[in-house]
Amino acid sequence: MSDTAPTPMSQALALAEDAAAHGEAPVGAVIMEGGRVLAAERNRMKALNDPTAHAEMLAIRTALATRGTGRLDGCDLYVTLEPCAMCAGAIAHTRLRRVYYAAEDTKAGAVDNGVRLFEQPSCHHHPEVIGGIGATRAEAMLKQFFLGLRPS
């Protein structure tokens, strides 16, 4: 047994695996404040019949409730897939300090791809963004999940 705690990204990747096991796109998100986990969520769009139930959105809502404020300044988000425009907007509005993501999303990503929301002059908050952490594992999960949805 290991006596080292899992990293926030490894927790997010485990949540992504759980999402896939429940028929959801494999995305997990963890929000940290210092060394404390404020929220750990996975995609639940199908389960909740809610297209806004992305892992990031659920984690943001949970972290805000845990913190008891409308802001997450000083907090960091770890997510297994580059955030979309909706999630990037929520990240900006809640003032997350830093975003770590695993896999790039060249189709729907809005951080380093697509609209690049944080680079827009109208975006009022620009978190630090670090991509590629755990990308190999996240990309493999996403590929396997979506291949499984296609009929042979």
Protein Blocks (a to p, Z undefined) as FASTA:
>chain_A
ZZbdcdfklmmmmmmmmmmmnopacddddddehjbcfbdcddfklmnopaklcfklmmmm
mmmmmnopabfehiacddfbdcdfklmmmmmmnopabdcdfbdcfklgcklgcjllmlpm
klmbdcdddehihklmmmmmmmmmmmmmpcZZ
